[in-house]
Amino acid sequence: MSGRPDSDLPPDTQTVEDLREDHAEADDKDLRDDGLLDEQARRARWAAAGTGVVLALAGTAAALLRASGTAPAHVPVAYACGAAVCALAAVLGARGRTRRALWAAVAGVMIMALGDQFD
């Protein structure tokens, strides 16, 4: 048969230096993966905190606008409660609880939407 042999040596014929090089490459890859995961986690925290802050400010503004108008009393209260839940989402997101922050933001927006339905 013609052809070239495999370039990798079987495991029982590898030298100690080859094994050290393999482990060093694996360690470098793990370090790069850890850095990537850290960056993704940081971005998720910032996104969750930022979204919570924006939604809390929007809910607060809506509550103030509705309170100054002719809307029933429970409408601005619903907006204010939704804004409080979104503020909680911002705090959770800043502390790294991004999944809980997402659910809190969704709940806060749903509370504000309920207040909008009362109007």
N, C-alpha and C positions, 0 to 999 in steps of 0.2 A: 504494500500500500504506500502510496506517495502522499505526502502531506507533512505539515509541521507538527511537532508535538505540542502539548499544552504548555503554556508559559508558566503556569503556577505549579509549584511542587506539591505532591501529595502531603497531607498534614504530618505524616510520620517522617518526612525527609526535610521539613522546613528547619532552618537554623534558628537559634535563639534570637539573633538580630532581626530576622524576618518577622518573628512573632512580636518583638518589641515595636517594630515599625507599624505592624497592623494595629496594635493596641494604641499607639500614639495617634494614628489616623482616626481611630474610633473615638478617642478622647477629644480630639479637635472637633470632630463632627458633633459630639455631644455638647461641647461648649458653644458651638454655633447654634445648635438647636435650642439650648437653654437661653441664649441671648435673644433669639427670635421669639421664643415664648414669653420672655420678660417684656419685650417690646409690644407684643400683641396684648398682653395683660394690661400694660400701661395705657395703651390706646383704648381698651375697653373701659377702664376706669374713668378716663377723661371723657369718653363719649357718654357714659352713664351719668356722670356728675353734671356734665354740661347740659344734657337733655333734661335732667331733673330741674336744674336751675331755670332753664328757659321756660319749661312748662309751669313751674311755680310762679315765675314772674307774669306769665300770660294769665294764669288763673287769678292771681292777685289783682291784676289790672281789670280783668273782667268782673271780678267781685266788686271792685270800687265803682266801676261804671254802672253796674246793675243796681248797686245800692243807692246811687244818686238819681236813678230813674224811677219809673212808676212800677217796676217789677215787684211781685210779691216778695215777702221777706225771706222765704226759703230759697229763692234763686241765688242771691249773693252768698248765702250761707253754704249752698252746695258748691259754688265756685271756690269759696275760701277753703272748704274742706278738701276739695280736689287739689288745690294749690298746696295745702299742708302735706298731703300724701305725696305729691310730686317733690316737695322739699325733702321729705324723708327719703325719697328715691335718690335725690342728689347726695345726701349724706351716705346712704348705703353704697352708692357707686364710688364715692371718694374713698371709702374704706375697703374697696375691693370686692364687695358683695354684688357683683354685676348682675347675676341672674335674679336676685331678689329686687335689685334696683329696677330692672326691666319690668318685673311684675308690678311693683309699686307704681311705676310711671303709667303703666296701662290702667291700673285701678284708679289712679288719680284722674286720668283723662276720662275714664268712664263716669266717674262721679261728676266731673264738670259737664259732660254731655247730658247726664241726668238733670243737672240744674238748668241746662239749656232747654230741655224738654218741658220743664215746669213753666217756662216763660210763655 
